[in-house]
Amino acid sequence: MRIYLDHNATTPPRPEVVDLMTRVLRDAWGNASSVHAFGQQAKAALDEARSRVAALIGADTTEVVLCGSGTESDNLAIRGAAEAQADTGRRHLITTAIEHEAVRATMAALGRRGFRITTVPVDDSGIVSVDAVRDALSPDTALVSVMHANNELGTLQPIAEIAALARDAGALMHTDAVQTAGRVPLDVRALGVDLLTLSAHKFYGPKGAGALFTRRGVRLAPTLTGGRQERGRRSGTEPVANYAGMGLAAELASATLTDEPARLAALRDRLEQSLLHALPDTLRNGAESPRVPNTTNLSFAGVESESLLIGLDLEGVAVSSGSACSSGTLEPSHVLRAMGCSHARALGSVRFSLGASTTDAALDHAIAAVTRVVSRLQGVASGGGR
Ligand SMILES: Cc1ncc(COP(=O)(O)O)c(C=O)c1O
């Protein structure tokens, strides 16, 4: 039995999505910019994909820029908004200490090019401080970029509140909603954002497809220039099959949003409570609420997450560690560091992210495996295993 509890890393494409993509690759292979029938067939598939993505987030179809990934969408939002406003004197960008690398590295690159970057902190539960954003805003702020849900902790950020502050200051608001789009109900108008990033492979669509909601009237400098596809914002002949797959995945995800979040939250809470009770000194990282329903992040005392990851993989359970190996040493995640977690706690952190394949039986199996492997590793760490 193999149990996949790493849905925040990626999700398996739904069979219907694979079928549609195969059909589009085979039958609608034309260039969507061509005026002849081959091109128009591809264009029709593209239009359908765009309106399905728009429907998922409450946007107008003209406000959806299709692109290659969540990373590309983040880049287009941040670089595009920064470049478009640079000549107006707005050269200040606000971000947070817990963003995904796609945002962090992009902000850092713009910082090296002379943009002023303010990184606002989070509290010890992984929630961004609204007051810190308010204090950071200034007349030269071009853009505020705050993720909707953190990928490691699942914590949901106060986007609507921050977007209102940004609007009052004349700045644009971007949110990286890669971990929420297709997983919880999402409405760009209710959030009040100007730019929103999503990625198909996080909601049972294909890799190689993402989108950037760009509110009507928002100016963006393109990051890819060329044949002016996507209204000049993202040039390049469209990968129609990928986009069609994303569109269908978005539509199928919409249909799950009434029941699936509650089902996953119940399973996630059971996993969390079982492990917190079974394994002494286990701690949850991040606020219990508000957070997305499928994620929990736990630190096991005296255990390095990498060892646990490998031990669990041998038991058929796939999870993800909160630390990364760089230059041969384990580095605690920047998210846990930003929350003020101790080094040891951060190194012992593991992310469990549930999804469509997570059943009660799969969860029972996972709980038993984690309890077994952590107990064994703790025994070894304390000398009891030798
Ligand atoms: C919050 C967040 N933003 C951006 C990305 C990057 O998306 P993609 O893998 O589609 O480039 C990820 C992927 O893990 C993510 O979790």
The ligand as a MOL file (V3000), in Angstrom:
LIG
                    3D

  0  0  0     0  0            999 V3000
M  V30 BEGIN CTAB
M  V30 COUNTS 16 16 0 0 0
M  V30 BEGIN ATOM
M  V30 1 C 2.8280 28.7850 -2.5980 0
M  V30 2 C 3.4540 28.3530 -3.8810 0
M  V30 3 N 3.7480 29.2680 -4.8140 0
M  V30 4 C 4.3000 28.9420 -5.9850 0
M  V30 5 C 4.6010 27.6340 -6.2790 0
M  V30 6 C 5.2220 27.3120 -7.6000 0
M  V30 7 O 4.2740 26.7790 -8.4710 0
M  V30 8 P 4.7340 25.8750 -9.7400 0
M  V30 9 O 5.2260 24.5840 -9.1630 0
M  V30 10 O 3.5070 25.7300 -10.5540 0
M  V30 11 O 5.8070 26.6380 -10.4220 0
M  V30 12 C 4.3380 26.6340 -5.3290 0
M  V30 13 C 4.7030 25.2310 -5.5940 0
M  V30 14 O 4.9990 24.4770 -4.7000 0
M  V30 15 C 3.7390 27.0090 -4.0990 0
M  V30 16 O 3.4580 26.0960 -3.1650 0
M  V30 END ATOM
M  V30 BEGIN BOND
M  V30 1 1 1 2
M  V30 2 1 2 3
M  V30 3 2 2 15
M  V30 4 2 3 4
M  V30 5 1 4 5
M  V30 6 1 5 6
M  V30 7 2 5 12
M  V30 8 1 6 7
M  V30 9 1 7 8
M  V30 10 2 8 9
M  V30 11 1 8 10
M  V30 12 1 8 11
M  V30 13 1 12 13
M  V30 14 1 12 15
M  V30 15 2 13 14
M  V30 16 1 15 16
M  V30 END BOND
M  V30 END CTAB
M  END
